[in-house]
Amino acid sequence: MDFIFIEELRVDASVGIYPREKVSAQTLELNMTFGVPDAAAERDEINDTIDYALVIERIREELSRRHFNLIETLGEFVVGLLFDEFKAPWVRLRIAKLGVMRGVRRVGVFIQRGREGVTLPPTPI
């Protein structure tokens, strides 16, 4: 099975329950891996795969105009975007808030989902 990965995507987003988090966006770091059809490698056509540039553009666009109380909800939104708009068969997503607490580099969530009937492949090394 083929997949695309995007690492250390930085996005400014409004997420959080604390007053300071509701007044200004904060930088999130997204790492994601998602399945793509095998036909992409066979035919060498962009239309047979998921265009990672469009994925990045859509995530930045959507997260710039929404507020999420929980990073988990934001993550589920991103997974839904990959399923609905890009038809990814499965998604692994790690989202981290950067430097939100003193002495802590990152705080975040890891989500993995497969469409109904799709088994996620083993995590690559």
N, C-alpha and C positions, 0 to 999 in steps of 0.2 A: 504494500500500500504506500502511495506517495503522500507527502505532506509538505506544507509550507510552514516556516517558522518566522516570526517577527520578534526580535529581542530588543529590550530596553527602549521601547517606544515611549517617549515622554509626551504627556498630554496634560493640559491645564483643564481642570474640571471642578465643578462645585459639588462637593460630597462631604457629608458629615452632619452630626447632630448638635455639635457645640456651636454657640453663637459665633465664635471666631471663624468657624468653617462655613457659616452661612453667608458671611459678608464678602468673602473673596475666594476666588478659585485657588486651588493648590495643585502642585505638580504630582501627577501619578506616573508610575512606571508600569507599562504593560508588557508582558511576555506571553506570546501565544503560539500555539501550534494547531493547525487544522488540516484535515484531510482534503485531498483533491482527487479528481478522477484520474485513473491511469492513462486515459486517452491523451492527456497533456504531453506526456513524454513520448508517446507513440507518434503523434501527428505534428508536434512542434507548433501548435496554434494557441494563441492567447485565449481564444474563445473556448478552449477545452479545459481551461483551468480557472483559478480564482486570481484575479489581478491584485496583488498585495498593495500596490499603490492606491487602488480604489478603496481597499479595506481601510488603510490608514487614513485616507481622506474622509471617509464616512464616519469613522470613529471620532476623529478630531471634530468634525462638524457637529455631530450629535451631542458629544459631551460638552461642547462649548456653550450649548444653549439649554441645558437641563440641570436640575439639582436632584441629587439622590441623597437620602438620609444615610443609607448604608452602602458600604463598598460592595457587599454581597449583591445588593439589588442592581448596582451599576454593572457588576460582572455578568449577571443574568441578562441584562439588557444587551451587552456586547455579544454574548453567546447567541441571543435571539437574532441580532443583526446578522451574524455570520450564517445562521441557519436560514433565515427568511430571505435576505437579499442576495446572499452569495452561495446558498445551497450547500454549505459545508456539511459533510456527513457526520463529522465529530469535531469537537473543539476542546483543547486544553488551554486554560487561561490563568495567568497569575497576575494579580494587580496589587501594587504596593503604594501606599502613601509614603512619601519620602520625608524624613526628618520631622515627623509630627510630634515626637516626644523626645525630651532631652535624653541623650545617651542611647537612642534607638535609631538605627539607620533606616529601617523599613518596617512597616506594619501592613499586612495585607491578607488576601485570600487566594486560594487556589481552587478553581472550578474545572471540572471536566464533565462533558456531556456528549452523548451520542444521540443521534436521531433514533426514533423508535425502530428497533430491530438491528441497529448498527452497534457492533461491539468495538470498543476502543482498542487500538493496537497497544502492545506493551510500550511503556515509556522508553524512548531511546536513551542510550547512555550519553 
